[in-house]
Amino acid sequence: MERLQETGTMMGRLMKDMPAQLKSFGAFVKGAEAAGALDEKTKHLMLLSLGVAFQCSWCIAVHTKGCVDAGSTKEEILEAAMMAVVMGGGPKLMYIEVVYEELDKYFK
């Protein structure tokens, strides 16, 4: 099962079991991701970098899609991912492979 599908399945289960908490969290995320002083594209690139920094394959999948949907190029996505490597070194570098796996779904 693809990471995005896994994430969707888990979110569906949470919505059934903990709807109030998930709705509150979703509202917070929607507000935080909305354009403000930073545009949505920049925020998605930051979220991708944080996904790499926290070594979260599912976060990388979700936020790679967010970056693509916001109009990011492959080069912008890779540069954002590399910022996590700057701060985290080798262990974060290994998660660039997950970024490439996700990028291959959108860029050929």
Secondary structure as UniProt FT lines:
FT   HELIX           3..17
FT   HELIX           19..33
FT   HELIX           40..53
FT   TURN            54..55
FT   HELIX           57..69
FT   TURN            70..71
FT   HELIX           74..88
FT   HELIX           90..94
FT   HELIX           96..103
FT   TURN            104..106
//
